[in-house]
């Protein structure tokens, strides 16, 4: 069985990402711990480590996931590039997530995101 395509696996990973975002909105990113994520996502540590190597691996995958969502927003349902619609989606995304985006761009996490 392909674990990464398993619905339960994907749902758990989504909960871990959501826990990361929630934690990042209340504390500095370098201070987020695996325990914080597990508590927020209501999972066991072994479940966390079944998805990520460590907290830094999670942080990197969160950023990669952000970029994928960003670029996918520029394609319509037919798979055609739509700049105008894509920009509209991006502005809506930024409006909904301005607090966490501000945290990432403020440098509080100690990383430069390009």
JOMO-V130768 format. One record per residue. RES is the residue in one small letter. SS is DSSP state (A for helix, B for strand, O for the rest). PSI is psi in radians with two decimals (none if undefined). OMEGA is omega as a letter, one per 20 degrees, with the letter a starting at -180 (* if undefined). Layout:
BEGIN
res:RES ss:SS psi:PSI omega:OMEGA
res:RES ss:SS psi:PSI omega:OMEGA
END
This chain:
BEGIN
res:x ss:O psi:2.36 omega:r
res:x ss:O psi:1.80 omega:a
res:x ss:A psi:-0.74 omega:a
res:x ss:A psi:-0.36 omega:r
res:x ss:A psi:0.01 omega:r
res:x ss:O psi:2.32 omega:a
res:x ss:A psi:-0.72 omega:r
res:x ss:A psi:-0.73 omega:r
res:x ss:A psi:-0.82 omega:a
res:x ss:A psi:-0.71 omega:r
res:x ss:A psi:-0.70 omega:r
res:x ss:A psi:-0.75 omega:r
res:x ss:A psi:-0.67 omega:r
res:x ss:A psi:-0.74 omega:r
res:x ss:A psi:-0.63 omega:r
res:x ss:A psi:-0.78 omega:r
res:x ss:A psi:-0.78 omega:r
res:x ss:A psi:-0.67 omega:r
res:x ss:A psi:-0.68 omega:r
res:x ss:A psi:-0.85 omega:a
res:x ss:A psi:-0.74 omega:r
res:x ss:A psi:-0.76 omega:r
res:x ss:A psi:-0.70 omega:a
res:x ss:A psi:-0.41 omega:r
res:x ss:O psi:-0.22 omega:a
res:x ss:O psi:-0.20 omega:r
res:x ss:O psi:2.83 omega:a
res:x ss:O psi:2.46 omega:a
res:x ss:A psi:-0.75 omega:r
res:x ss:A psi:-0.27 omega:a
res:x ss:A psi:-0.01 omega:r
res:x ss:O psi:2.34 omega:a
res:x ss:O psi:2.87 omega:r
res:x ss:A psi:-0.68 omega:r
res:x ss:A psi:-0.72 omega:r
res:x ss:A psi:-0.82 omega:a
res:x ss:A psi:-0.81 omega:a
res:x ss:A psi:-0.73 omega:r
res:x ss:A psi:-0.81 omega:a
res:x ss:A psi:-0.71 omega:a
res:x ss:A psi:-0.15 omega:a
res:x ss:O psi:0.92 omega:r
res:x ss:O psi:2.88 omega:r
res:x ss:O psi:2.70 omega:r
res:x ss:A psi:-0.68 omega:a
res:x ss:A psi:-0.56 omega:r
res:x ss:A psi:-0.77 omega:r
res:x ss:A psi:-0.86 omega:a
res:x ss:A psi:-0.23 omega:r
res:x ss:A psi:-0.26 omega:a
res:x ss:A psi:-0.58 omega:a
res:x ss:O psi:2.63 omega:r
res:x ss:O psi:-0.73 omega:a
res:x ss:O psi:-3.05 omega:a
res:x ss:A psi:-0.57 omega:r
res:x ss:A psi:-0.67 omega:r
res:x ss:A psi:-0.75 omega:r
res:x ss:A psi:-0.84 omega:a
res:x ss:A psi:-0.75 omega:r
res:x ss:A psi:-0.73 omega:a
res:x ss:A psi:-0.56 omega:r
res:x ss:A psi:-0.79 omega:r
res:x ss:A psi:-0.78 omega:r
res:x ss:A psi:-0.72 omega:r
res:x ss:A psi:-0.69 omega:r
res:x ss:A psi:-0.80 omega:a
res:x ss:A psi:-0.68 omega:r
res:x ss:A psi:-0.79 omega:r
res:x ss:A psi:-0.73 omega:r
res:x ss:A psi:-0.93 omega:a
res:x ss:A psi:-0.62 omega:r
res:x ss:A psi:-0.47 omega:r
res:x ss:O psi:-0.30 omega:a
res:x ss:O psi:-0.02 omega:r
res:x ss:B psi:2.32 omega:r
res:x ss:O psi:-3.09 omega:a
res:x ss:O psi:-0.44 omega:r
res:x ss:O psi:-0.01 omega:a
res:x ss:O psi:0.17 omega:a
res:x ss:O psi:2.50 omega:r
res:x ss:B psi:2.27 omega:r
res:x ss:O psi:1.64 omega:a
res:x ss:A psi:-0.80 omega:a
res:x ss:A psi:-0.87 omega:r
res:x ss:A psi:-0.69 omega:r
res:x ss:A psi:-0.76 omega:r
res:x ss:A psi:-0.67 omega:r
res:x ss:A psi:-0.80 omega:r
res:x ss:A psi:-0.69 omega:a
res:x ss:A psi:-0.74 omega:a
res:x ss:A psi:-0.68 omega:r
res:x ss:A psi:-0.73 omega:r
res:x ss:A psi:-0.82 omega:a
res:x ss:A psi:-0.68 omega:r
res:x ss:A psi:-0.71 omega:a
res:x ss:A psi:-0.51 omega:a
res:x ss:O psi:0.48 omega:a
res:x ss:A psi:-0.57 omega:a
res:x ss:A psi:-0.86 omega:a
res:x ss:A psi:-0.62 omega:r
res:x ss:A psi:-0.72 omega:r
res:x ss:A psi:-0.69 omega:r
res:x ss:A psi:-0.80 omega:a
res:x ss:A psi:-0.71 omega:a
res:x ss:A psi:-0.21 omega:a
res:x ss:A psi:-0.26 omega:a
res:x ss:O psi:0.10 omega:r
res:x ss:O psi:-0.36 omega:a
res:x ss:O psi:-0.05 omega:r
res:x ss:O psi:0.08 omega:a
res:x ss:O psi:2.64 omega:r
res:x ss:O psi:2.14 omega:a
res:x ss:O psi:2.06 omega:a
res:x ss:O psi:none omega:*
END
